[in-house]
Amino acid sequence: MVEDLLPIEVCSRRSEVTDCASCDVRALAVCAAMAPSELHELDAIVRHVAHGAKSTFIHQDEEARAVFSVTKGVVRLYKTLSDGRRQVIGFAMPGDFLGLALHNRYGFSADAVGDVTLCRFDRIEFDRLITDKPHFLRRLHEFATHELVIAQEQMMLIGRRSAEERLAAFLVAMRGRWARITTPSVTIQLPMQRIDIADYLGLTIETVSRTLTKLARDKVILIVPDAVRVLDEGRLAALVRG
């Protein structure tokens, strides 16, 4: 039921997250465009919300009443096709912005891979704010352009590459994204399920599992709980180049 999927508000603006200036991922997020003197305007319209694993907070085709900035955790983005099948179209991570919609309807669904926290902005209040802040609007355009680039890269990823090349490219991309959020590491966190990776790469779960096992057997990676560790960066990079 819809009631079961409603977000749990975990903090007010005076508790865990005191204000936008203290946000750990502000430099990566859309709100980086706001000057310190303007952050109180974001504070005035934001709600800090949390969702447990597998809960859905954006529903495809529903009215887009809010936009979101991910502050912790990983979000699975997917579309439901006309025949009922699911297509994973991406994974949102801290700093990513969600909810910009054409025709005021969400074009995809979003749910929490594990526990996530988000900044939630009412769409009307958010639109009013960006109307008064051209520099904020430019930042949103940058995010939208970045999303288009990612979509094009995914089309190339699943177009003419082998399963091994697709998976290698995915691992390298995820490693780069985590490096922006934390620090560079040989360990690539993969909190999503293998079926999610398979859907995203246009493969079967059996192929993903078999390919991971092969990369591990060839000592390119080491499989660890909810992650892989890169053992041979040169060979992994060579697979990405094809």
C-alpha positions, 0 to 999 in steps of 0.5 A: 500500500502507498502508506507503507512507502511513505518516507520517515522523517528522521530529522528536522532542520534543527537535529541531525542535519542542522543546515545546508552548510553542514551537509557532507555532500553539498560540494557534489550536489546541485546546491553547491551553486548557492552562495553561503549567504543564500543557504538559509533559503534552501533550509527554509524549504527542505525536509530531511527524510529517510527510507529503508531498504527496498522502499519506493519514493518515486513512482513512475507516471505519478505527479512530480510533487517533489524533487530530491537530493541524495545525501546517503546511500544508493538509489535504484532507478528503473522504468516499468515497460508496457509488458510489465518488465523492469529496466534498471536505468541507473543508480543514484548516489550521494550528491545526485539529484532526482525528480526533474520531470517532463510534463510534471510526471515522473519518468521513472521509479526510484527505490532505496537499495539499502537505507538512504537519506535524502533532502526533499523539496516541494516542487512548487517551492523549489521551482519558485526558488530557482526562478529567482536564482539563475546560477542555480538554474544553470547548475540544474542544467549541468546535472541534466546534461550529465544525465544525458551523457550517462544515458548515452554511455549506457547505450554504448555499454550494452550495444556492442560489448561483450559481457566481460567488457560491460561488467568491467566498464560498470565496475570502473564507472562505479569506482570513479563515482565512489572516489568522488564521494569518499576517497579513491580505493581499490575496493568498489562498493556494490550494495545493489543485487546482482539482478539489478546489475544484470538489468542495468547491463542488459545481461542475465543474472547468471551471466553476471555471476559467471563473469564475476567468477571468471574475473576473480579466477583470472585474478583481475578482482577479488569478490568480497561481501557487497563489493569487489576489490581490484587486483589488476588495474591494467587488465580491468582497464584493458577490458574497458577499452575493448 
